[in-house]
Amino acid sequence: MKIYSRITGTGSYLPPRRLTNADLVAELAAQGIESSDEWIVERTGIRARHFADAGVFSSDLALVASNNALQAAGVEAKDLDLIIVATSTPDMVFPSTACILQNKLGNHGAPAFDVQAVCSGFIYALTLADAMIRTGAVKKALVVGAEVFSRILDFKDRTTCVLFGDGAGAVVLEASRTPGILATDIHADGQHADILCVPGHVCGGQILGDPLLRMDGQAVFKLAVGVLDEAARAVLAKAGMAATEVDWLIPHQANIRIMQSTARKLKLPMDKVVVTVDQHGNTSAASVGLALDSAVRSGQVQPGQTLLLEAVGGGFTWGAVLLKL
């Protein structure tokens, strides 16, 4: 009989420090940078975001989200066969944040590694875990997206610093005879690397280049809408399903206008789109997992429903996952 992977538990975590647009605008004004709540909401749909305190790392956020997902699944950390963490803001150069998280969870021996696909990281990680479960290599996997993007923001650039937040989202995947993940589709095109990047690196004990996030917003928007539509249609085609059969679209929470455009192309009403960008901002690899857990725990998303997850990020990377919850 065929082996599938199913999500059996979801979890998330937001650091306690919440900044509304008004809070952030006040902090920027103290530095001589002008912005406004109206300007941010009109262009992004974001009203608030969470920032981690000093000394709090991606693995710390991932730990809480992971424990919540494990509890929901009724799985003990020691029984995990695989741990994948999607992050662009790791605790350190190495070892991986996944290995650090593994130790904090008390798991010993399971393969643990990071995936770096920026905002598409959670989709990439789900795809990898699904493939490993389908081959029979593992039976229980933990997939986490965790970010402290506030550490790489330029607070003198109002076009980017208002967009991002910190957080973590996690799911437990388990082998099943019942279809869960129905289809996946991931891609990258490195020729667009310069439109969204952090171009610095560590060398000889110093940071060389620019260690802060840089983005060409118009170029990202234009590319994102097209590739998200392509990925969504690809997973639907692989599963032999139509967009009308999707109960919920759970997109990367980057910008409400990108989300609206994607839904419009798929002819899905916005009341079928899970939206958390207004309260979380763009949490990069944590975004889809956070939105999924929020929707599950609120009762918005119900067991047995068909979900379309999708994301796009620096690299340029993009992808989608179609699943039955």
Buried (B, 14 or more C-beta within 10 A) or exposed (E): EEEBBBBBBBBBBBBEBBBBBEBBBEBBEEEEBEBBBEBBBEBBBBBBBBBBEEEBBBBBBBBBBBBBBBEBBEBEBEEBBBBBBBBBBBBEEEBBBBBBBBEBBEBEEBBBBBBBBBBBBBBBBBBBBBEBBBEEEBBBBBBBBBBBBBBBBBBEBBEBBBBBBBBBBBBBBBBBEEEBBBBBBBBBEEEBEBBBBBEBEEEEEEEEEEBBBBBBBEBBBEBBBBBBBBBBBBBBEBBEBEBEEBBBBBBBBBBBBBBBBBBEBBEBEEEBBBBBBBBBBBBBBBBBBBBBBBBBBEEEBEEEBBBBBBBBBBBBBBBBBBBBB
